[in-house]
Amino acid sequence: MILIGYQGASTKLMAMCAEKNIGMSFCTPYGKFLCRVQGKVSGNILLRKKQYRISDDEYKSCLIAKNFIIGKLINYRNVLNRFKRDYADKFNKNVKKSIEYLSDTIKSVSKCEDLDNLRGLEGIGSKFYFEVFNELILINDESFRFDSRNRRPPLDRVNALLSFVYVLLSHDMASSLESVGLDPQAGFLHRDRPGRNGLALDMMEELRPYLCDRFVLKLINTKVIKHNDFIVKENGSVLMLEDARKSVLTAWQKRKKDIIKHPFLGEKIEIGLIPYVQSLLLARYLRGDLEEYPPYLMK
């Protein structure tokens, strides 16, 4: 549960959420995280100790993190290939080159055994993808022109949307990890930092292209969100208005109810359960029930 704005929640509601293991996050009107209320820590202590040991081992961390990034880059490529399939008349050589570059980067990542190199390759792959992201915006409106990824603060409307939706996914991911007994802060790719959910950020990597980027593109291309749904501040930062945030949240919750077939499990699930299923698969890998962690790969 995510509360955006300075609305309160009764102690009865918070207690009920804690009893049912439902995380409650409080954010500013612009989506900045403030705090989180969660029930007692669940899960097997042996699982968390295994997680901490691997998190402190760079080589073993890289083995897991590599799959997060391979999943992310494959999904980047799949987003572009989906655009190629659906809008062949708008497909151009720049998008084609990015697809080729992403394929080469995926091969390099598969051979990587060092976290710093892995982070560098992830940055290269993201650069190839976001260089052509503007090509995927189909409406003729310069207000939604996208030149590069920026944040803290976002400097254009597209980045403001992306950042807001990434925050929504981060809350879902952290809650999912806790629900299967993992610590959302002890990551394998993102370095430890007080107050940062490193593992939640790790596992978001593979899900951003499918759950967030395509969602944002649809909001823009179908004109659910319009240029006047934002304000531009004197320092150049761009913020969404309250009604726009409500529209995004409504569409986000609606999409989470859509049914898809999970590529690894082969079972039909709601899109909103993907973070939980991936958390469960990671826990199974850490317990030794799976040979490797299977990232979520969109079709």
C-alpha positions in Angstrom: 0.0 0.0 0.0 1.4 3.4 -1.0 0.1 6.7 0.5 1.1 9.7 -1.6 0.6 13.1 0.0 0.2 14.1 3.6 -2.9 11.9 4.3 -3.0 10.0 7.5 -3.7 6.3 8.2 -5.4 5.2 11.4 -3.5 3.0 13.9 -6.2 0.4 13.3 -5.5 0.3 9.6 -1.7 0.1 10.1 -2.2 -2.7 12.6 -4.4 -4.6 10.2 -1.8 -4.2 7.4 1.0 -5.4 9.8 -1.1 -8.5 10.7 -1.6 -9.4 7.1 2.0 -8.6 6.2 1.1 -5.7 3.9 3.7 -3.0 3.7 2.5 0.6 3.9 4.8 3.3 2.4 4.4 7.0 2.9 5.6 9.4 0.1 5.5 13.1 -0.5 3.0 14.5 -3.0 5.7 14.1 -5.6 6.5 10.5 -4.9 9.6 10.9 -2.7 9.8 8.1 -0.2 9.4 9.1 3.5 9.0 6.0 5.6 7.6 2.5 5.6 5.5 0.6 8.1 5.9 -3.2 8.0 4.9 -6.1 10.3 7.3 -8.4 12.0 10.1 -9.8 9.9 9.2 -13.2 8.5 11.1 -16.0 6.8 13.9 -18.4 7.7 16.9 -16.8 9.4 19.1 -19.4 7.5 17.9 -17.9 4.2 18.8 -14.4 5.2 22.2 -15.5 6.5 22.9 -17.2 3.2 21.8 -13.9 1.5 24.2 -11.9 3.6 27.1 -14.2 3.0 26.7 -14.1 -0.8 26.2 -10.3 -0.6 29.7 -10.0 1.0 31.2 -12.3 -1.7 31.9 -10.3 -4.9 32.3 -13.3 -7.1 29.1 -15.0 -6.0 27.2 -11.7 -6.0 28.3 -11.2 -9.6 26.9 -14.6 -10.6 23.5 -13.6 -9.5 23.7 -9.9 -10.5 24.7 -11.0 -14.0 21.3 -12.6 -14.5 19.6 -9.4 -13.3 21.4 -7.4 -16.0 21.1 -10.0 -18.7 17.3 -10.0 -18.1 17.3 -6.2 -18.2 19.2 -5.9 -21.5 17.2 -8.7 -23.1 14.0 -6.9 -22.1 15.4 -3.6 -23.4 16.0 -5.4 -26.7 12.5 -7.0 -26.6 10.9 -3.6 -26.1 12.6 -2.3 -29.2 11.8 -5.5 -31.2 8.1 -5.1 -30.1 8.2 -1.6 -31.5 9.7 -3.0 -34.8 6.9 -5.5 -35.0 4.0 -3.1 -34.2 5.2 0.0 -36.0 7.3 -1.3 -38.9 6.7 2.0 -40.8 8.3 4.0 -38.0 11.2 1.6 -37.4 14.5 3.2 -38.5 18.3 2.5 -38.6 18.9 4.0 -35.2 16.6 1.6 -33.5 18.1 -1.3 -35.5 21.6 -0.3 -34.4 20.6 -0.1 -30.8 19.1 -3.7 -31.0 22.4 -4.9 -32.5 24.5 -3.1 -29.8 22.3 -4.5 -27.1 22.9 -8.0 -28.5 26.6 -7.5 -28.3 26.4 -6.1 -24.8 24.4 -9.1 -23.6 27.2 -11.4 -24.9 29.8 -9.4 -23.0 27.7 -9.5 -19.8 27.3 -13.3 -20.0 31.1 -13.6 -19.8 31.6 -11.0 -17.0 32.9 -12.1 -13.6 33.6 -8.7 -12.0 30.9 -6.4 -10.5 32.6 -3.1 -11.5 32.7 -4.3 -15.1 29.2 -5.6 -14.9 28.0 -2.1 -13.7 29.9 -0.6 -16.6 28.3 -2.9 -19.2 24.8 -2.2 -17.6 25.5 1.5 -18.1 26.5 1.0 -21.8 23.4 -1.1 -22.5 21.1 1.5 -20.9 22.8 4.2 -23.0 22.0 2.3 -26.2 18.4 1.9 -25.2 17.7 5.4 -24.0 19.4 6.9 -27.0 16.4 5.7 -29.1 13.7 5.9 -26.4 12.3 9.1 -28.0 11.6 7.1 -31.2 9.1 5.0 -29.2 7.1 8.2 -28.4 4.6 8.4 -31.2 2.6 11.6 -30.4 3.6 14.8 -32.2 4.2 16.9 -29.1 7.6 18.5 -28.3 6.6 18.6 -24.6 7.2 14.9 -24.5 10.5 14.9 -26.3 13.1 12.6 -24.6 16.8 13.3 -25.0 18.4 11.3 -22.1 17.7 9.7 -18.8 17.9 12.2 -15.9 16.6 12.2 -12.3 16.9 13.9 -8.9 15.3 16.0 -10.2 13.8 14.9 -13.5 14.2 17.7 -16.1 11.4 16.8 -18.5 8.0 15.2 -18.5 9.1 11.7 -19.7 11.7 11.5 -17.0 9.2 12.7 -14.4 6.9 9.9 -15.4 9.6 7.2 -15.4 10.9 8.2 -12.0 7.5 8.2 -10.5 6.6 4.7 -11.9 10.0 3.4 -10.8 9.2 4.4 -7.3 5.9 2.5 -7.5 7.8 -0.6 -8.6 10.4 -0.2 -5.9 7.8 -0.4 -3.2 6.2 -3.5 -4.7 9.6 -5.1 -5.0 10.7 -4.4 -1.4 7.4 -5.8 -0.1 7.7 -8.9 -2.2 11.2 -9.6 -1.0 10.2 -9.3 2.6 7.1 -11.5 2.1 9.4 -14.4 1.0 11.8 -13.8 3.9 14.6 -11.9 2.1 16.2 -8.6 3.3 15.4 -6.0 0.6 18.5 -3.9 1.7 21.2 -6.5 1.2 21.8 -6.5 -2.6 24.3 -8.2 -4.9 24.7 -5.5 -7.5 24.0 -2.2 -5.8 26.5 -1.3 -3.1 25.3 -1.2 0.5 24.1 2.2 1.6 22.2 3.0 4.8 18.4 3.2 4.1 18.7 2.0 0.5 16.9 -1.2 -0.6 19.8 -2.6 -2.6 18.2 -5.9 -3.4 14.9 -4.4 -4.4 16.9 -2.1 -6.8 18.8 -5.1 -8.1 15.7 -7.0 -8.9 13.9 -4.0 -10.4 16.5 -3.9 -13.2 15.0 -6.7 -15.2 11.5 -5.5 -14.6 11.8 -1.9 -15.5 11.6 -2.3 -19.3 8.4 -4.4 -19.2 6.6 -3.1 -16.1 7.6 0.5 -16.2 8.9 1.7 -19.5 6.2 0.2 -21.7 3.6 1.4 -19.2 4.9 5.0 -19.4 5.0 4.9 -23.2 1.4 3.7 -23.3 0.3 6.5 -21.0 1.9 9.1 -23.3 1.0 7.5 -26.7 -2.6 7.0 -25.7 -2.8 10.6 -24.2 -3.8 9.4 -20.8 -1.2 11.8 -19.6 -0.9 15.2 -21.3 1.6 18.0 -21.4 -0.4 20.2 -19.0 -0.4 17.5 -16.3 3.0 18.8 -15.2 4.6 22.0 -13.8 8.1 23.2 -14.6 9.8 24.8 -11.6 12.3 27.7 -11.8 15.3 25.3 -11.4 14.1 23.4 -14.4 12.8 20.4 -12.5 9.5 18.9 -13.8 6.8 17.7 -11.4 3.5 15.9 -12.0 0.3 17.5 -10.8 -1.9 15.6 -8.2 -4.6 14.7 -10.7 -2.0 13.2 -13.1 -0.5 11.2 -10.2 -4.0 9.8 -9.5 -4.4 8.9 -13.2 -1.1 7.1 -13.2 -1.9 5.2 -10.0 -5.3 4.1 -11.3 -3.8 2.9 -14.6 -0.9 1.2 -12.7 -3.3 -0.7 -10.4 -5.5 -1.7 -13.4 -2.6 -3.1 -15.3 -1.4 -5.2 -12.4 -4.6 -7.2 -12.8 -3.9 -8.2 -16.4 -3.1 -11.9 -16.9 0.1 -13.1 -18.5 1.9 -16.5 -18.8 5.0 -16.5 -16.7 7.9 -17.5 -19.0 9.7 -19.7 -16.5 6.9 -21.2 -14.5 4.6 -21.6 -17.6 1.6 -20.6 -15.4 -0.9 -17.8 -15.8 -0.5 -15.0 -13.2 -1.5 -11.4 -12.7 1.1 -8.9 -13.8 1.1 -7.5 -10.3 2.4 -10.8 -9.0 5.6 -10.7 -11.1 7.8 -9.1 -8.3 6.6 -11.6 -5.8 7.2 -14.6 -8.1 10.7 -13.4 -9.0 11.4 -12.9 -5.3 10.2 -16.4 -4.7 12.5 -17.7 -7.4 15.5 -15.9 -6.0 14.7 -17.4 -2.5 14.5 -20.9 -4.1 17.9 -20.3 -5.8 19.5 -19.2 -2.5 18.2 -22.3 -0.8 19.7 -24.5 -3.5 16.4 -25.6 -5.1 17.4 -24.0 -8.5 20.7 -24.1 -10.4 20.5 -20.4 -11.2 18.2 -17.5 -10.8 15.9 -17.1 -13.8 15.2 -13.5 -14.7 11.8 -12.4 -16.0 12.0 -12.2 -19.8 9.1 -10.4 -21.6 7.8 -11.9 -24.9 
